[in-house]
C-alpha cells in the first residue's frame, strides 16, 4: 500500500470515528432531554387531597416517600430541573396562587386517611441567584397584599397579646409581623431573619417566612432570599397540640386549655396597657373548625368570647 493511500485510509477512519462519537453524543443528549420532565406552568394541590390522586394528576413529576411510619411525603422539585411554577393551593373555599414556586412538599397521614395534612411550598423572587434588596422588599410586600386580598387575615396566637401595626412590630419583632403594616426598607434590612407573617382563614393556618443569606446584607449589593409558605388545617394543629392519646378528642379539653391561654394573654396585655401600648380589642380569635361525625364543638364560655 502506497503512503498516499495509507494516509487516505487513516483520514477516512478518523472521520468515521469522529462521526460515530458525534452521533453517540447526540444520542446521549436526546436521551437526557427525553428524561427531563416537562413542567406545566401551573400545579394545583389541596389540603385533604390524597397522595394517590396527586400522583395520578402529575405523574413522574411527583416523588413519593412512603418509608416513614404513618406518613407519606410527596414532593415536586421544579428547581432541581432549573425551572419554577405557579402553585395554586386550595384550602376550603380559598384559592391561593403562589408564583415562582421552586418546590412543593405535601404530607399525608397514611393511617387516618384524611389526605394531605400539611403543604410546604418554597418560592423565589426570580430565577436569579442574587436579587437587589429593594426588589425583594417590594416583592414580599406585594405577595402579602395578594394574600390579604385572597382572604387571609392576621393571626395572633391565643397566648400572645392582641397588637397590630407598629406596636406588634416593636413587641414581636420579626416573629409575627402585622401583614397590614408596611415595613419600610430600613426596617426590612434591620430586622433579623427569618421574617415571619402568620395568617388564618377557612379553618387553616398559613405561615409565610422569608429568610436571607447573612453573608449578603449590604443594602447596596444584591442579596439571596428564601421564601416558604406552610399551610396546615386547624384540625391538625389542634390534634398535635395535645397528648397522642387525646388527639382524636382534643375538643374535650379545648376549653380548659384555652382558659389557661387566655389568662396568659390577659397578664401580658395588662402589662402593656400600663405602659401605654394600645391593645387591639377588635381582634377576635378564629372560630373552631367543624367537628367530625359523632363529635360536637364545645360551648364557648363568655371568658373566651
N, C-alpha and C positions, 0 to 999 in steps of 0.2 A: 504494500500500500504506500503510495507516494505521501510525502509530507503534507502536500496541499490537501489531498483527500482526507488524510487523518485529521487535519485541523477542521475541515468542514464537518466531519462526524462529531468531533468534540464540541463544536459550536452548536450543532443540532441537538446533541444530548443535553447540553447546558440549558438550551432554550426550552426543551421539553420538561426538564426538571423544574425550571422557573415557573412554567405554566402550571405544572402539577401542584407546586407549592401555593401558587396564587389561587387555584381552584379550591384547594383544601382550606385556605384562609377564608375565602368567600363562603364556603360551606359552613365553616365554624361560625362566622358572623351571622349567617342566615339562621343557623340553629339557635344561637344566643338570642336573636331577635324574636324567634318564634316562642322562646321560653319566657320572654319578658311579658308579664301580664299587661293587658290593656285596661287602664283605669277609666271608668266613666267620670264625667265632670261632677257628678253628684252621687253621694251614697246616703241612703236613708236607713235609719235604725230607730228602734223604740224600746223604752223600758217595758219589760213584760214580754217582749218578743223572744221566741225560742231560738236557741243556737242553731238548731236544725233548719229552721226557716231562714235564718240569716245566711247560712252556708248555701242553701239552695238558691238564694237570691243573688249571691255574689261569687259563688263557685271557688275557683282557685285563688282568688284574692284573699280569702279567709284562711288563716292558720289557726287550728284548734289545739288546745292543750287540755286534755281530759285526764291527766295523770294525778291531779290533786284530789284529795279526799273531799267528796261532796261538791266540789266546784269545778266548773268549766271556764276556761278563759279563751275567748275568740278575738283575734286581732286582724286588723288590716293595716299594713305598714306601707303607705304610699311613699314616704320619704326614702325608704330603702331603695326604691326604684327611681329616685330623682324627680319626684313629682309631688303635687298636693291636690286635694279635692275639697269640694264643699260638702260638709256633713249636715244632713237635715235630721234633727232629733225630735222624736215625738214623745211627749210626756203628758199623758192625759189628753186634754184638748189643745195643748200648746204645741206649736211647731216652731222650733228654734233652728235658725240657719247659722252655721259656723263656717266662715270662709277660710281658705288656705290651711286646711287641716292636714297634718302630716301623718297622724296615726290614730287609730281607734282601738280601744280595748274594752270588751264587754265581758262582764262577769255573770255567770249563770249558776244559780243554786240547783244543782242536779237533783238533790234529794227531795226538795219541796216542789219542784216542777212549776215554778212561777215565772220562768223566763228570766230575762236579764234583770239583775237587781242593782247593777252599777254600770255606768258608762263613763269612761275616761277618754277625753279627746285632747290631743296635743296639736297646737297650731302655731303659725308663724306670722310675722308681719308681712314678709315677702320671701321670695326664694333666695335672696342674698344672705350670705353668712353673717354679714355685718350691716347694720342699719343706723342711720343718724338718730340720735336720741330724741330730737324733736318729732321726727316722723313716727317713732314707736309710741311716744307720748300721745300724739293725736290719734293714732290708730286705735290704741286701747280705749281712750275716752269715747271714740266713735262706736267701738264694739259694745261698750257698756250702755251707751244710749240706745243702741239697737236691741239689746236685751231688755231694757226697760220698756221700749215700745212693744216688744213681743208680749209683755205681761209679767215679767219677773220683777219682784219687788224686794226692797231691802229687808234682810233678815237679821235679827239680833237674837242671839242665844238667850234662852229663858233665864239664865243666871246673870246675864250682863245688864248693865243699866241702859235705859232707853235714851240713846243720844243720837243726834243727827248732825250733819254738816261739819263745821269746824270743831264743834265740841266732841264729836265722835272721833275725828282725826287726832285731836290732842290727847284723848283718853286711850283709844285703841291703837294709835299709831298706824302701822301698815297692816295690822291684822284683821281689821273689819271696817274697811273704808265705806262711807256712805256713797252709794252709786250716783246720787244726785248732787254730790259735792264735786265741783270741777277743780281737780288738782291743778295747780299752776305748774309750769315746767320746773321752777325752782324746788317746789315741794316734791315733785316726781323724782328729781335727781337726789334730793336729800334723804328720802325715806330708804331704809334698808330693805333689801329684797329677801324673800318674795313679798310682793304686794298682793293683798287678798281682798276680794269682794264676795260677800255672802248674799244669796238670793233665795227666795221661796215663791213657789206658785204651783197650783194644781197638785197639792199634796206631794211636792217634790222639792228637794234641796238642790241648789246649784252653787258650786264654788268655782270662782274664777281666780286663778293665781297667775301672776306674772313674775317670772324670775329673770335674772340677767347675770351676765359674766362679770364678776367683781374685778377682773383684770382690765376691763374696758369701760371705765366710769368717767372718763374725761368728757364733759359735755360738748366739747368742740370736736371730738372724734367719734366715729361710729362705735356702736355697742352691739352686743349679742343678746337677744331676748328669747325667752322660752315661755310660751303661753299654754296653760292647761285649763280645761273645763271638766268638772266632775258632776254628774247627775246621779242622785240617789233618792229613791222613794222614801217618803216619811215612814211608811210601814217598816221598811228595812232598818232605818236608823233607830226607830223606837225598839225594834226587836234586839238589835245589837247593843242597846243601852242597858239591858238587864241580864241577869244570870241566864245561862243557857237553858236551864230547866223551866224558866219563866217566859221564854221568848214567844211561845205560841199564845200566851195570855198576858202580854205586857199591859193591856188595858186595866187589868185587875189592880195593879199597883200604881197606875199613872197619876192619880190624884195625890196620893201620899208623896210620891217623889216630886211632883211639881209644886206642891205646897212648900217643900223644902227649898226648891229652886227659887220660888218667889220670895221667900224670906231672905235669901242671899241677895237678890236683886234689890229688895227694899232697903237693906242695910247700905248697899253701895249708892243707891240714889239719894238716901238721906244725907250721906256724907257729901255728895256732890252738890246737893241743894244748899247745904250750909256754906259751901264755897262759892255760891252764886252761879253754878253751872246749870243751864236750863235743861229740864227733863222733857223729852218728847212724850207727853201724856196721850197724844193721839195714836201712838204706835200700839198695835194690837198683835198679840201672838197669833200665829196661824192656827186654823181650826184642825181638829183631829181628822185623819183620813177615814173613809167609810170602813166599817168593821167587816170582817169576813163572815160568811154564813155561820149562823149559830152563836154569834157574839154581838155585844152591844157596846157602843161607846159609853164611857162613864158620864154621869151627870156632873156638869162643871159647877163647882161651888162659886159663890159670889166673889170669894177671895182670889179666884183665878180668872175672873172675867175682866 
